[in-house]
């Protein structure tokens, strides 16, 4: 929709549903060292271990939403990705997947200055843990960003992620038996220059 609140503004909305059945899915499995058939080495302080194994089938489904309101002063956006998944063994047993992306809801707000050369803004990002991951937890990140189009050929971008130094674990980067924390406050600066017009 165009010209919704003021002349020249626009609102866009996109939504989708996905449903995937996967054969021979590779999933993280927790093994017990106390089970002699598990193949997990036994030793002091090693009661369990983690291994990637093929499971007969997996089902992953979810919903995605993306919306943005854009006007002369800036823009506001809201996006969401809700993901669920479970395995289906050869015996038909089901178990929630541990290593799927977190469900995520992100709100973003940006403002334009200096005849649209400078854009500054921030975002709040909520991440929900997968049901099948016992060590992951829900977490919320606050990020900030700025972009400056210095010339037609030079653009400078700055981004600050995890401004409040939240301790969190990404279920895609860790296992199900130990917490592996992601980086704290992260600052990124990039410059893009175009040559040859």
ZISULFEN-V154881 format. One record per pair of residues at least 24 apart in sequence whose ideal C-beta (glycine too) atoms are under 7 Angstrom apart, sorted by sequence separation. I is the first residue (numbers start at 0). J is the second residue. If there is no record, write none. Layout:
i=(I I)
j=(J J)
This chain:
i=(27 28 79 120 161 59 79 101 102 140 159 160 25 26 58 101 119 57 58 78 101 118 138 159 25 26 57 101 118 57 58 77 138 158 23 24 57 99 117 26 56 76 116 157 24 54 55 75 97 116 24 55 75 96 135 156 22 54 55 95 97 134 21 74 95 96 97 135 155 20 21 73 95 73 94 153 154 20 21 72 73 132 57 72 153 19 59 152 19 129 134 152 18 128 133 134 17 132 134 17 134 16 15 14 14 13 12 11 11 10 8 9 26 8 8 24 7 5 101 26 27 26 27 99 100 26 98 97 98 97 49 49 49 47 29 27 29 27)
j=(51 52 103 144 185 84 104 126 127 165 184 185 51 52 84 127 145 84 85 105 128 145 165 186 53 54 85 129 146 86 87 106 167 187 53 54 87 129 147 57 87 107 147 188 56 86 87 107 129 148 57 88 108 129 168 189 56 88 89 129 131 168 56 109 130 131 132 170 190 56 57 109 131 110 131 190 191 58 59 110 111 170 96 111 192 59 99 192 60 170 175 193 60 170 175 176 60 175 177 61 178 62 63 63 64 65 66 66 67 68 68 69 86 69 70 86 71 70 170 96 97 97 98 170 171 98 170 170 171 175 174 175 176 176 175 174 176 175)
